């Protein structure tokens, strides 16, 4: 089984370039099902999750050409299927995002229930309630969800009980070819939602208000498709920024939209970092001693839950007591046990609150990547730990970080992949 070996004690320095955003490209690839001709997508990160959703499209009869690095050429003229199989959906729940575009394009979809994962049960009730509001009939049986709209969908106003990122995306796609206008209220406002809306509009759709809590979608009869460049991955960027902060480093992260990172930038400054925001990059200088901070994860524009594990790793070596309140997922503390193994001092309560007493040093040992961002947190902890840290189950990390080892090596880290 492959693992990462990280030897701590190296200050990071130099420049690293961030790839396209995983959480933007996945819904964008799903939205390509809407196109009656085809699409070309650039700045596509080479990730396991991208391969998985491309396989889902191929199950639907769509041709995906990946011969050019970081580019997808999608021929969506012929849709021959409307089912996403269990083996693909179970490895990546974002496969569920094809339900909305299939409903809009062919009036039916059958998707294996995505099931939960390490960070929570991950229900889809908000998605399904929205599809029904648009006029679809939903049937759940034998571990699958079937949505039917033989006469098409009809625009309406949908209020989301929680600003779910995936539900906002699925409903934007479903509504893009509904009869009339749909308003999604209490919508998620993440930058990835805006990127998807921009892509739907390039394809021939009419989406306005993305990035606010109310998104208006005017249904169109058909959408040919179009070309799009995916926004940079703010979470990958944030992960490198925290690495610079933790190692008393001096790094520049390129291909960054600082506007998407305001909460993290504010927290890194509170922790004592120098953070200089450029037009398309960010410069981070880590302090000799990190100050403790408090974070509360919230839907965008609040502090991102996808940076919680990484920042907790940083808190482990700050001087004083830090705290974390995780309000988005019910079980996103799987990294705590692994950090404790490295000598961290963390007390949790109720699976959502944690108090972190900074310790002078972490100690390298064998740890697991329990989920994607927890795996990234283990790498960060290994960068500052005394000795060698071996990280297993790194397939989680491969889902969301392109060329992690080579990027960290370029910054001066002692990290390698073995096995
Ligand atoms: C997206 O997941 C991201 N994944 C996640 O990133 C991210 O953590 C999450 O948004 C929150 O920002 C992708 O974009 C592929 P949600 P998603 O629906 O859409 C509850 C990563 O590390 N909920 O906003 O699944 C849900 O249980 C991944 O890159 C319902 O109750 O997130 C959770 O508690 C991890 N019913 C909360 O809402 C629903 O129907 C947020 O979920 C849907 C969601």
Boltz pocket constraint, residues with backbone or C-beta under 6 A from the ligand:
constraints:
  - pocket:
      binder: B
      contacts: [[A, 22], [A, 23], [A, 24], [A, 26], [A, 94], [A, 120], [A, 121], [A, 122], [A, 123], [A, 124], [A, 125], [A, 126], [A, 127], [A, 128], [A, 162], [A, 163], [A, 164], [A, 165], [A, 166], [A, 167], [A, 188], [A, 305], [A, 306], [A, 327], [A, 328], [A, 329], [A, 330], [A, 372], [A, 373], [A, 400]]
      max_distance: 6.0
